[in-house]
Amino acid sequence: MTRTALVTGSAGFIGYHLCARLLADGWQVIGVDAMTDYYDVRLKERRQAMLLQNAGFRVVNDRIEAPGLLHRLMDDVRPDAVIHLAAQAGVRYSIDNPESYVEANILGTFRLLEAMRAFPPAHSLLASTSSVYGANTDLPYAETAKADTQMSFYAATKKANEAMAHSYAHLYDLPTTMFRFFTVYGPWGRPDMALFKFTKAILEGRPIDVYNHGDMRRDFTYVDDLVQGIMGLIDAVPIRPESPEAILPGDSLSPVAPWRVVNIGNSDSVPLTDFIAAIEAATGRKAQRNLMDMQPGDVPATWADAALLMRLTGYRPQTRVADGVTRFVEWYRTYYEV
């Protein structure tokens, strides 16, 4: 039988790619997106227009925190899976405009949890972020590691989402998976992300801002790999363990709830200088580098331990940065006719 997914943030970078994959696999998809102007709305409009070419997709353009919206949608749709990607993103923007993070990330997620309490899906999957690991320097990051030292308000709201979802999973027996994304990149990416900004600047002959004087490392994860990980996790439904002893070593499954957290990352910490070199190779141009100090709220390195994802889904992200960057640059040149 055809399954139905409710996807929040459906016109976003990751949301668009996920919805396209769900539709290709035969799902019915109901999207929710506020089309906010955090970055160029025209990019979101193009993504959404492409999704609407598929008869299996319909969308509601409104804020997830709007009172009653998600409750009515859940009642109407009764989806098999809920995939919650909608959020106010960005580490640095959370310093300048923290209230928007409370509204979208805290209140919006609360509205969704309440709607799922009333109309429980078979599985709810909620996006978190590698930023919750904060000041943790024990690399690679494992899901079972302590994550109590968030460095930005954005990360704090995402950690709060994990705790909120855990309480609902425990109280109302809602099977829930939180996935922690690492630095996601690829075609149709966000203009506020480094790859987009670097590519644009290099092609326009402008310098790029390189923070911490280039001494940074990131677990760059190609968007198709991320989507494949999410697709595999849809059917990896957590169950409440019979006892704490029933939890396998390395599993983040809660001892008191059908809830777990899973990293989705490339399992590789790539120097920022290598990432820039990949962009230079793909564009055929050298970057002018404006070396700067570390920004507030940022961390010097991220690196995912993806063993749990592999154990649950049989899949491990594997796209090489050079290949993924080349695909992005090809898309950018085509989309902007450069």
N, C-alpha and C positions, 0 to 999 in steps of 0.2 A: 504494500500500500504506500501511496505517496505520503511522505512526512512533511511537516510544516515547521519552519523555524521563524522565530521572531528575533530580528537583529537590530539592536540599537546602534546608532552611529553608522547607518548603512551607506551614507554618501561620503564617509571619511575614507582615508587612504586604505586602511586595513579592511574596513567594512565593505568597501566596494569590491575588493579582491575576494573576500570571503563570500559575499552574496553571489558573485559571478560563479564561484566554484560550487556553491550549494545548488544553484539553478542548473548548472551543467550536469550535476549528479542527480537531477530529477526532483529536488526538493521544491516545495512551495515556500516562498520567502515573503515575509511582511517586514518591511524596513521602517525604522523611525529615525528621523534626522531633523535637527533644528536649523540646519543650513546657516550656522552662525558665521560671523565675519572675522573670526580669529585669523583666517587667511583667505585668500582670493576665493570668493564664493563661486566664481565661474568654473573653477576646477571641480567643485562639488556638484555643480549643476550638470557638467559634462558627464561625470561618473554616473550620476543618478539617471540621466537621460539614456545612457547605454543600458543600464539595468532594466529600465522600463520598456525596452524593446522586447523583453522576454515576458510572455503572458503569465508566467508563474510568479512574477514579482509585482507587489503593490507597496505603496509607501504612504506614511503619514508624516507630514512635515510640521513638527512641533517639538517643543522642549520636553524632555523626559520628566522634568520636575513639575510640569503642568498638572495641577490637581485633577485626579480622576482619569487622566489620559491612559496610562498603562493599565489601570484596573479595567477600563472598558475594553481595551484591546485584548487583554488576556481572556476576558469573558467571551469576547466575540471569536477569537482565533483558536483558543485552547491549543497552543503550539506543543509539539513534542519536545522541542529544545528551545531554550532562550539563550542567546549569545549577546552579552552586554559589552559593547565596545564604546558606547557614547561616553564622552568625558571632556572636560576642559583639560587640554594637554599642555605640555611645556613647562620645563623646570623654571626658566627665568621669568616667564610671564606670571608665574604664581607669586613672585616677589612683589610685582607691581600691582596685581589685581587679584588678591587672594579670595575676595568674596565670590568671584565667579566660580572658583573651585568648590566652595561650600555649596553653592546652588546646584551646580551640575553633578559634581562627584559625590557629595554627601547626601543632599536632599534627593537628587535624581535617583541614586542607587537605593535609597530608602523607599521611594515610591515604587521602584521595581520589586524590591523584596516584599513589600506589602501586597502587590498585585500577584506575585507568585505564591504567597501564602494563601490567598483566596482561591487561586486557580493553578495548582501545582503542575509544572511541566515534568516530564520524565527526567530531565537533566537541565540544570542551569549552569552556564559557563560564563564567568565574569573576568574581564581583563584587569590585571594588575600590572606591575612594572618592575623591572630590575632595580629601579631607583629606591625601592623599599629596603634594599640591603644597605643603603646609606653608607655610613663610615666603616662598615665591615670590610676588613682587608684580608680575610681568609678566602683566598681564591683557589679554584673556581667556586662560585656561589652554589651551595647546595640548599634545597628547599627546607631542609631540617635545621639549617644554621639560624642563629639568632638574628633577628632583623628589627631592632628597636632603636636604631640611631639614624632616622631619616634626616637628610640634609636639606630638603626643600619642602615647602608646604604642599606642593603637588604630590610628592612621595608620601607625605603624612596622610593626605586624603585617600590615597590608594591603600595604604596600610589599614586605615580605618574601614575601608570597604571590605577588606579581607576579614576583619574582626566582626563587622556587621553581618556579613554573609555567613560566617561560622555560627553566630548566635541563632540565626534563622534556621540554618541547617539542623542545629541541635534541637531547637524548640519545636519545629514543625516538620522535621524529617524530610527536608528538601535536599535531594542529592545535588551537590555543588562542587564545581571545580573552578579554582582560581588559577589563571595562567599568568605568569610573570614574563612579559615581553622584554627582550633585549633590543638593542638599537636596530629598528626595522627600516629597511630601505628597498627601493625598487621603483618601477614605472608607476606613474600617478602619485608619487610621493608628496609629502607635505613641503610647502615652500619655506617653512621655518626650520627645517632640518638641515644638517650640515651638507649632505650630498647635494641637495637642491641648491643651496646658497653657494657652495663652492663651484658647482658646475656653471651656474649662471654668471658668477663673477669672472671665472676663468675665460669663458667664451666671450665675455664683454671686455676683457682686458683690464679688469679691475683687481686689486689685491684682495686676498681672503684673510679673515681674522683667524689666527691659529692660537687657541688658548693654551695656557700653561706652557707656552713656548714649544708646543708640539709634543710635550712629554705626557701623552695620554694614550690609553688603549681602550678599545671597545669591542664587544662581541657583536659584530655587525651581522644581522640576520636577514636574509633575503625574504621578501614578502611571500613568495610562493611556498617557501619552506615553512614559514609561520602558519600559513593557511592549511598546509598539509598536516601540521601538528594539531591544529584545532579540529580538523575533520576527524582525525584519529581519536581525539579525546571525547568526541560527542558520544561514542558508544563505550567509553571507558568510565562507566557510571560508578562513582564511589558508593560504598555501602557502609552502614554503621558497623564497626567491628564488634564481634561477640565479646572480646576482651582486649585490653591493651597488648597482651602477648600475641594476639593474632595479627598484629601489624608487622609486615615484613621489614627487615632492615633497609634503611634508605627511603622508605615510603613516608610521605608527609601526611598520610591519612590521619584524621583526628581520632583520638581514642574515645570521643563521646559524640561524634556526629558523622553523617555521610558527607564529608568535606575533605578536600585535599587541595594543595597548591602544587603547580607544576611549572618548571622553567621551560620556556621555548626559546632556545638560543642555538647558535652555531657551534658552541663548544670550542671557541677559539678567540683569544684576545689579541686583536690586531692593532699594531701601533698606528696612531693617527697619521704619521708620516707615510706609512705604506698605503693607507687609504687615499691620501692625497696623490700619491704616485700613481695609483690605479686610475684616478680621475684624469690626471695629466696624460696617461697613456691612451685613455679612451677618447679624450678631446683632441689629442695631438698638440697640446699647448702646455707651456710651463706656467705654474702658478707663481704669482707674486705674493709673498707671505708677510703678513703683518703680525709679528709675534707679540702675544699679549699674556698678561697674568691670568691665573685661574679665575673663573667667574664664581660668584657666590652661589652656593647650592649644588655645585658640580662635584664630581668625584674623579679621581685620576684614572681609574680602571674598572671595567666590568668584564665578567667571564662566567658563562653559564656551565654548570654541571647538568647535562641533559640526559643522564643515565635513567632517571625516572620516566621521562617521556619515552625513551626507547623501550623500557620495560613494559609500559602501558600500551603503546601503540605499535611497536616494532619499527618505528621511524626515527631517524635522526637527521636534522637539517645538515645540508652538505654543499650548498652552493658556494663556490669560491668567490671571494670579494672581487677579484678582477673580472669574473664573468658577470656578476650581478651589477657592478658599476657600469660595465659596457652596455648592458641592456637598458639601464636607466638613461645613460647619455644618448643612446639611440632613440629612446622614447622622447627625451627632452628636445632633441634636434627636430624630430618629426612634429611634435605637438606645437612648438614655438617657431617652427619653420626657420631654424638657425642653420 
